[in-house]
């Protein structure tokens, strides 16, 4: 499937901002099952843009510096991405959780794509006893890893309510867990906390998912949003496998990976500083358009 993605972020300032410096993580990464065929970044007013290093995880990072006073700042990211990724199929020969945990602890791969960086608590995803015990119901040590992972994702999807009013971007996993509600970021963080407690390397994936309108209704341009899900390292043969607890599905042809990290702080689409005073308002619009006929 070939997708055209348009992601627009607009900042409106009550008074002109004198200076802005932002880190942008908007260009999809090269990852298994996807390739970026074209990319463009449009900024108004124009500023200085130069490559920056991802401090953790996997991301295409650029630094934006705007040094002229501005009442608005618009950042538009356009990407054309081809995705060809099969749905994982759990099988009887899959390694179990104990084996994965042993392999992960023995791994000498300390690269951003290695399992070691995703075994331990991170700043936004601490270990939590209640979350660990709740997730452990599906994560029996002798259970095959893919079977266990999808079972946990399905239980999160069943038992947690999607409620955008329940949490904020900085809500800790424990609060969302106790409320049994939140958004995709919360469900991903809860699942990651439980997987790490079981000894499984688990990463936070940020990107986009193709959404389908109700039957007979047209697509609403700009109505989509960024999405978050989980990557689990399933051993040297299976590698990283994606699972989406918000929807109870595997990462496959509908998911486009933009960045991978320990938690949201590693992969935030835009962060940085602004010098000014007065209120600030941010508006985000995302459109994921299939450029090829959707298979029946």
Buried (B, 14 or more C-beta within 10 A) or exposed (E): BBBBBBBBBBBEBEEEBBBBBBBBBBBBBEBEBBEBEEBEBEBEBEBEBEEBEBEBBBBBBBBBEBEEBBEEBBBBBBBBBBBEBEEBEBEEEBBBBBBBBEBBEEBEEEEBBBBBBBBEBBEBBBEBEEBBEBBBEBBBBEBBBBBBBBBBBBBBBEEBEBBEEBBEEEBBBBBBBEBEBBBBBBBBBBBBBBBBBBBBBBBBBBBBBBBEEEEEEEBEEEEBBBBBBBBBBBBEEBEBBBBBBBBBBBBBBBBBBBBBBBBBBBBBBBEBEBEBEEEBEEEBBBBBBBEEEEEE
